[in-house]
Structure formats: structure tokens, C-alpha cells
Amino acid sequence: MMKTEIARLVELIRELYPDRERIALHEPVFVGREREYVLAAIDSTFVSSVGAYVDRFERMLAERVGAAFAVATVNGTSALHAALLVAGVQPGDRVLTQPLSFVATCNAIHYCGAEPVFLDVDPDTAGLSPAAVASYLKEHCVRRAGQCILKSDGGRVSACVPMHTFGLPGRVEELAELCSEWGLMLVEDAAEALGSRIGDRQLGTFGRLGIFSFNGNKTVTCGGGGAIVTDDPELARRAKHLTTTAKVPHRYEFFHDEAGFNYRMPNINAALACAQLEQLPVFLENKRETARCYAAFFADGPWTFLQERSGTSSNYWLNAIRCRNRAERDEVLQETNDRQIMTRPAWRLLSELPMYRHCFRSALPNAEALAEQLVNLPSGVRPEALPKSGAGV
Ligand SMILES: *Cc1c(COP(=O)(O)O)cnc(C)c1O
């Protein structure tokens, strides 16, 4: 039964991604004005830390997601690090997050000298569970002078970092309510979720700050890149300052008023980013069509296709199925990879990694089950299914 099911899946994927020997999990597609903009950046000689494309990209992104401000950075990890610093996360603080994520989420917390607190995810969204957060806060914390304080050692819980797994919108509206009730800064790790929405509102804009990644495997890429978005002018100013070596603007003098970071996105990457972002609507439609094909395929089979919850729209960055157990998952992984179709399991839970094993965790039944049963399927934009006019720019 399993064997024929997997054979049918292989056939579907080969139909979706025809004429390739090896099918990647998520390949970039450059069919817009990428060459034109990158060449223009080279011709201008402004390829590095200043240039018009950086400003243009920041404006485009802010407008696209409906945030007042965007600050471009070298990658998503640096964006999250800077966002947490700007949010006021300090050494010794605890930060609530989910164990089912890419390691960058936790590393950024660690770079601030803070410690992650691992709370469970919801089984349908694979994102941080408001119920788990609420019960942790009630059991372990008190509110004192506007701050959230741990009963155990008097330490401070300063922020909450939910991650929208594979682009699926998590329950971030409920998390936002909890955060305002408990005096926590909500910083959204929307690295995977560019273009995903809850209602009409784009992910990344539910927290005080949100971050995106434009790494090579993300929906929109500029080689390496990231961005912070926020509606708060003061947080935006701080983010820009901190990510540009905290240099006080002056025509020729070098004066830096704190130990900042060289996290600014180079102009040549921003050129690529602008061209890619222009194609986001077309990419999203293409990816959502791929997801519809998978959803139809898995509708009556033994495995569950992870779908956007109602009232939300996912970018379906990575399509994912949930097998019934680990053995089935391993068989899917083996059989597909043997046939040159790249599939992969979810990340190892961050709470199991050597450097984070000592950190607090609640019971994690959903995260543990998902980590054992998830398989990501090929999900990149399918160029053969794009409108003939090119990328709709
Ligand atoms: C991709 C990603 C990041 C950022 O990654 P970079 O490679 O630094 O751009 C952060 N968090 C999550 C969940 C991610 O998937």
C-alpha cells in the first residue's frame, strides 16, 4: 500500500516539475528584471554598502507588507538579532519561542545573551501555540511594574518570537493579545512567510517588529538578505542605526555612538531583491497552485497535507505532509530521494540541540510528533507554469 502511494506521489511531483533529472526542494527562479538591475548596480559602481537599490528595496518591501518602515540586512538571522536588540532583549532575559524552527530563531536569541523558553506548537499550523504560551505565563510568571517576571528566579521574560512554519500563518493575533497583556515584545520570525496573510494583513506586521529572510531557498531571494519591518518610527530608526555600525551621519567624519553591527544589505543584493520582489504576486499564485495540486492528491490518502487555517492565506513556501508515524515518514524520504526527488524531514527540535538542551521547555507533544512525521515536498516556483508574458512586471 505504502509503495504504490509513494509511486503515485513520485509521479505527481514529476508532472509538476517535468524534464529535470533531479528535483530540488526549492530552487530560485530568475525570470524578471534580475539581470538588468544587477548590471545597473555594477555599472553604477555602487555594489556595496550604499546605493539606490537598498532604499528602493526598503520602500518596496514596506509597501508590499503594509508596514511603515523596512530595514534591509545581510540575512534573516542578522535581522532577527537586531530586531531583538531593538525590542530591548537583554542578557539574562528569557524569550518565549517554539522548538520546531530553523536554528536561526534560537541563535538570534542567544546572540543577545538571552535564553529561549521552548513552548509547544499547534498541530495544524505548526506555529507557536497561544494556549501553550498562556498556560506557561499563568503558571510560571507574574506581572510586576509592567514587566513579566519569572516566579522561580526573578528573571525577566522580555519577548516572544513565534515563527510561521513553512509560511503557514500561525495564531499570531492571539499571541499579540497575550503579549500586550503580559508586557512582552512580540517579534515575528516571518522569515519563511513573505506574502502570507491573516485576513488582509500580511505576516510580519502583527508584532512590534517582524523579520524576513531572502536566502536562496526562500520565496524571494537576493542571494543572501533579510529585513526588519515595523510601524514604529523610533524602533525603525534604532534598527537602521544598529545595523549600519551605529554611525552618526556626517559627510566625512567617522563617529559611532555605540557598538553597532555591519548588517547592512549590499546594494548588489538589493538590486536582485528589487527584481525578485516585483514578481512576488506571480510567484505566490504559482506556489499556491502547486499547493492545490498537492492538497487534492493527499485529500483521500493516508497522510495529511498541512493547509492554511480558514481566514488565512499561506505562501506555501514549503509544502508539507504529516505521515502517521516515523517509519512511514522514513520510507517516504528514502523512496523519493532514491528517485532524485529532494524531500526532507522537519528540523531536529531546537530543544534537543547540544547548545539549547539545558533551556526550559514545556511539554512538547505536538512539536515532538510533527518533528517525527513531517516531510517537506518540492515547492519551488514552477517556471513552466508562469504566465507567458514573463514574470508579470
Ligand atoms: C531562513 C530562516 C531564517 C533566516 O535565515 P538566513 O539564512 O539568515 O536568511 C530565520 N528563521 C527561520 C525560521 C528561517 O527559516
The ligand as a Gaussian input file, in Angstrom:
#p B3LYP/6-31G(d) Opt

LIG

0 1
 C       15.568000      31.183000       6.704000
 C       15.217000      31.433000       8.131000
 C       15.827000      32.440000       8.916000
 C       16.905000      33.337000       8.428000
 O       17.845000      32.707000       7.700000
 P       19.028000      33.451000       6.933000
 O       19.667000      32.293000       6.210000
 O       19.918000      34.051000       7.953000
 O       18.479000      34.470000       6.000000
 C       15.369000      32.641000      10.204000
 N       14.384000      31.910000      10.720000
 C       13.775000      30.943000      10.014000
 C       12.661000      30.197000      10.631000
 C       14.172000      30.649000       8.710000
 O       13.570000      29.678000       8.017000

